[in-house]
Amino acid sequence: MSLIRFQYNSHHKILTAAALIAISVWQFWGRNTGEEYYPNGQIKQEGGMLHNKNHGVWTWYYPSGAVRMKGKFENGKRVGKWVFNDKKGRTSAEGTYHND
């Protein structure tokens, strides 16, 4: 079963159904944002969207909630410094991207 959280201004609504996809995108205070959740409800990834492409800072998480990796997108392409962590949240690698 997948979870999707739709957020409309200050109201939250959580829907669960086998047919739903575990990704949600919504507009909040004029910004597009997206989130994906693990089946247990733990956040898997979150970040900004622009014209249906990843844009701005994105963060991925392990099922435990520790940060897996974090980096920035511009119009769907990785840019700048990205940090990759192990399952305990310790930095294991870093890299710099240029429109990748």
C-alpha positions in Angstrom: 0.0 0.0 0.0 1.3 3.5 -0.8 0.7 6.8 0.9 0.2 10.2 -0.7 -0.1 13.3 1.3 -1.8 16.2 -0.4 -1.3 19.6 1.2 -3.6 22.5 0.5 -2.5 25.7 2.3 -2.7 24.8 6.0 -4.9 21.7 5.7 -3.4 18.2 5.4 -5.2 15.2 3.9 -3.7 11.7 3.8 -5.2 9.1 1.5 -4.2 5.4 1.4 -5.2 3.0 -1.4 -3.4 0.3 -3.3 -4.0 2.0 -6.6 -2.4 5.3 -5.5 1.2 6.1 -6.4 3.6 7.1 -3.6 4.5 10.5 -5.2 2.7 13.7 -4.7 3.3 17.1 -6.2 1.4 20.2 -5.1 1.5 23.9 -5.2 1.9 25.5 -1.7 2.2 29.2 -1.2 3.0 29.7 -4.9 5.8 27.1 -4.9 5.6 23.6 -6.4 7.0 20.9 -4.1 7.1 17.1 -4.3 7.4 14.3 -1.8 7.6 10.5 -1.9 7.1 8.2 1.0 8.1 4.6 1.9 5.2 2.2 2.4 5.6 2.7 6.2 4.9 6.4 5.8 8.5 7.6 6.4 9.6 10.3 4.0 11.7 9.0 1.1 12.5 12.2 -0.8 11.4 15.8 -0.9 12.2 18.9 -2.9 11.1 21.6 -5.2 9.6 21.4 -8.7 9.4 23.8 -11.6 7.5 23.0 -14.8 7.3 19.3 -13.7 11.1 19.1 -13.3 13.1 18.8 -10.1 14.2 22.3 -9.2 15.9 23.6 -6.0 17.2 21.6 -3.1 16.2 17.9 -3.0 16.8 15.5 -0.1 16.6 11.7 -0.1 16.2 9.6 3.1 16.9 6.1 4.2 13.9 4.2 5.7 15.3 5.0 9.1 14.9 8.7 8.4 18.7 9.5 8.1 19.6 11.7 5.2 20.8 9.6 2.3 21.8 12.4 -0.1 21.2 16.0 -0.7 21.8 18.3 -3.6 20.3 21.0 -5.9 18.6 20.8 -9.3 18.1 23.6 -11.9 15.4 22.7 -14.4 15.8 19.0 -13.9 19.6 18.9 -13.9 22.0 18.3 -11.0 24.1 21.4 -10.2 26.5 22.3 -7.5 27.7 20.4 -4.5 26.0 17.1 -3.6 26.5 15.2 -0.4 26.1 11.4 0.0 25.7 9.8 3.4 25.8 6.3 4.8 22.9 4.7 6.7 24.0 6.4 9.9 23.9 9.8 8.3 27.7 10.2 8.1 29.1 11.8 4.9 30.5 9.0 2.6 31.1 11.0 -0.6 30.7 14.5 -2.1 30.6 15.6 -5.7 30.0 18.7 -7.8 27.7 18.6 -10.8 27.4 21.0 -13.7 24.0 20.5 -15.6 24.1 16.7 -15.3 
